[in-house]
Amino acid sequence: VQLVESGGGLVQPGGSLRLSCATFGFAFRTYEMRWHRQAPGKERELVAGITSAGAGITYADSVKGRFTISRDNPKATVYLQMNNLKPEDTAVYYCNNPSFDSWGRGTQVTVSS
């Protein structure tokens, strides 16, 4: 199982980023996928989740209305569109298949003016 996150960067408050997570080594289309984040000095937290067919989606209260999770099963990739970013969104973002204890290196998102 391999997960490779990309798309992070430095953005001003109010800006947008789109994160991608390419996956390898498992039948992507049959599994739920999640995005998590970990800010400096804080525990990792769940940001969003999407079921295998994309019908069920959940978000942390802190990102509802600003973030959108989606997936492309033929490409075995999950995305996180982040709009109206705030400084408190600064963190390393990770994708995860909750059925496996496997994590990628993450991608850094920094929101600062």
Secondary structure as UniProt FT lines:
FT   STRAND          2..6
FT   STRAND          9..11
FT   TURN            13..14
FT   STRAND          17..24
FT   HELIX           28..30
FT   STRAND          33..38
FT   TURN            40..41
FT   STRAND          45..50
FT   TURN            52..53
FT   STRAND          57..59
FT   TURN            61..66
FT   STRAND          67..72
FT   TURN            73..76
FT   STRAND          77..82
FT   HELIX           87..89
FT   STRAND          91..96
FT   TURN            98..99
FT   STRAND          107..111
//
